[in-house]
Amino acid sequence: MTVYTKIICFCTILLNTLNCYADELHLYAGAGLRIPVEKIVSHFMQDTGHNVIVEYGGSGQILTRFELTKTGDVFLPGSAEYVDKLSSTDQIVSASPIVLHTPALVVRKDKGITTIKQLAESSLKLGMGDPKAIALGVAGEKLLSASGYGQQLEDKVIVRTTTIKQLLLYLLNGDIDAAVIGRSDAIKNQDVLELLPTPIGTPEEIVTVAVLKTSHYPQSAAQLADYFSSEEGKRIFIEQGFLPIN
């Protein structure tokens, strides 16, 4: 056996040994958080050797999924409201806030709209998130109400989606002219989308990570949650357009 072959064999044995001690975690995550989640999960897996399976969906959807299966390790919705629901039934070990998930009213730039008043008086088509399915659904409804043009804007709504990503796709494809999406998506697509002034009184959701009591690997689950709530984790979210919690 050559020295090179011995090294390969040793590395294979070492890798197999490490894999024996690797945990596989199930993470529920809001679909609108995908980009920062993928980056943080990648760092976690590289650093720890553990594997993470991520299930994305609207915050309401992943809550329903967990309540149906009663399995999983970490829960990461776009609003603390969904963590509070699990906390009220004693289903979490711990929870930590990460960043703000701010609703933003945007219009395609080719429509020439720069104010909410102009949008309210136009014949443009508006899209919203389903308040029963996603974190920004309820916040979006409150944004319209706070604008002072709530009914006029509500009358323009032609679609309600179960994820913000679906809504953004409709918007970028030109199927709708305006929508309430997350500030992070608005910033990333500002070459196409005009971000309208945010009305005073618009609520801001708080992205919150929670360790679930159903976890078979509570220490590893807590470690993953710490990656999200750490300063480095928050920085990754902020780089994607999310705002820090003051």
Number of C-alpha atoms within 10 A of each C-alpha: 5 7 8 9 10 11 11 12 12 12 12 12 12 12 12 12 11 13 13 9 10 15 16 17 21 18 26 26 24 28 24 26 25 14 12 20 21 12 13 19 21 13 15 20 15 11 9 14 16 18 17 19 12 18 15 19 24 30 32 23 21 24 22 13 16 16 12 9 8 14 15 22 26 29 28 30 30 29 25 21 17 20 26 16 13 17 16 9 8 11 18 21 15 15 22 19 17 26 25 22 29 25 28 26 26 30 28 22 16 10 14 11 19 16 16 21 14 11 24 19 11 14 12 16 20 25 26 26 27 21 19 14 22 27 32 32 26 18 24 26 21 17 25 21 18 16 18 14 16 15 11 16 24 16 12 17 16 12 16 18 19 22 26 30 20 14 24 23 12 18 23 15 10 12 15 21 22 30 27 27 28 25 21 21 21 22 17 12 15 13 10 16 23 23 22 15 13 18 17 9 11 19 18 18 20 22 27 25 28 29 28 28 19 16 20 15 16 17 11 20 26 20 15 26 25 18 17 26 20 13 12 12 21 21 18 18 26 17 11 16 18 24 20 14 13 5
